[in-house]
Amino acid sequence: MEPGPKKKADLKVIVMGDFNVGKTSFIGRYIEGEFKQHDATIGAAFFLKQWGPYNIAIWDTAGAERFTGLSSFYCRNAGAAILAFDMSIVSTFESLWARFIPLLEVANEDCLKIVVGMKLDALGEDQREVTVQEGKKFAREINDKIDLSKLPSDPYFETSSKTGHNVTEVFEYIFRYCLPLSEAQLQAANRQGTVNLPNGKQSQKKCCSH
C-alpha cells in the first residue's frame, strides 16, 4: 500500500541565477504548463509539487545581488539546485560560479546541481556566448560529490520556457535521481497534478531535504 499525501517535503529544489535570466517563467512553464512573463521575484516564492508518493518543494529565488543573503538562507538543506543562465549573456554563466555556487555550501553535501541554459528559442546563430561543451564541463566540475556514472547524462540542459523544450525533462531528471520510483509509482507520478503555493512568504517550515 502506497503512503498517503504528506505535508512535509521529501525533497527541496532551489532555482538560482542572475536577475532576468527567466527562472520564474521556467518554473511557471513546469508548474502551470504555459508560458507567462513575470515580474522580478522579491525574496523567494514557493511551490509544492506532488510526484508519485513524494512532495517536492521548489523554491524560486531572487537573482538581484541585493538578495544574495536571502538566497543563502533558502539554500539550507536543498537536495537539488537548478543553476540558470542566459546562453546569450556570458556574465550570467560566470556568475553561477562567482555568486551562486558559494551559497550552496549550506545545501546538502550531496546536493545535485543542474546547469540550465535558458531562452533557447531566442538564441540566434551568432548570439550564443556559452557553448554546450562549456556548460557540460562546468556541470561535471560542480558535482564533485556526486557519482556521475549513476546519472543518465551530464547534468546540463538547454531549455525554452516559451516553447516548453526540455523544461519537464530537467525536473524529471532531478526527481528520478533523488527520489527513485518503481515502474508503477512512475506511471502514477505522470498522472499527478501540481499545487501552487504562490508567494512563499517564506514558509520556512516547508524547507526540507530528502
Order of alpha helices (4+ residues) and beta strands (2+ residues): beta-alpha-beta-beta-alpha-beta-alpha-beta-alpha-beta-alpha-alpha-beta
